[in-house]
Amino acid sequence: MRLVLASTSPRRREIIEALDPTPECVAPVGDESPPRPGELPEEYVLRLSLDKARSVTDGVGTATVLGADTVVAIDGEILGKPVDMDDATRMLRLLRGRAHSVFTGVAALEADTGQSAAIACQSRVTIRPLSDAELLDYIALENPMDKAGAYAVQDKSAGLAESVDGCYLNVVGLPLCEVMTLLDRFSAPSQLRSGWRPPPECVDCVLSQRLEAHTP
């Protein structure tokens, strides 16, 4: 069965290429709704990931659609993508020098049957204590507007992340281990393709173990 990614994020596309070298990527329809009163971060990303998958099922035919959503959570606040530069500055000032949680929800949906399943992943990230000048330089040089919490862990030049506890790819935007576990329930590609290598941050991850198990 074909695999369709309900996202046009270059970061998610690059990750899903570990399973499919030519993934079909379709932009989800509609705006992301805000968290509901009392909704936990895990509940929120699970709901949005399924909403995104459902929004692109029309016209894709027989396929498994994969939706994903990532947020940052700190002090009981759920941070999605900043609405403007002032919001991005506020978020980074809130995060700097502290640890926070990153949640990604992933949903798989069979377009023709409506069968679905979803899974969530949580990681802990510590941002180094940025000065105001470093913070403003990061915002000026990078594009924080399409990133949950206004930062990307893979922006190595800035070196924002002091440490990552848990799945690194979850913080990038798509926890591949959870994706593979989810797709195992469907008839979509769920095996690492030959020649793909995980990023160095995943050296101790089960991804490397899976890859070794399928390497002749």
Secondary structure, 3 states (H helix, E strand, C coil): CEEEECCCCHHHHHHHCCCCCCCEECCCCCCCCCCCCCCCHHHHHHHHHHHHHHHCCCCCCCEEEEEEEEEEEECCEEECCCCCHHHHHHHHHHHCCCEEEEEEEEEEEECCCCCEEEEEEEEEEEECCCCHHHHHHHHHHCCHHHCHHHCCCCCCCCCCEEEEECCHHHHHCCCHHHHHHHHCCCCCCCCCCCCCCCCHHHCCCHHHHHHHHCCC
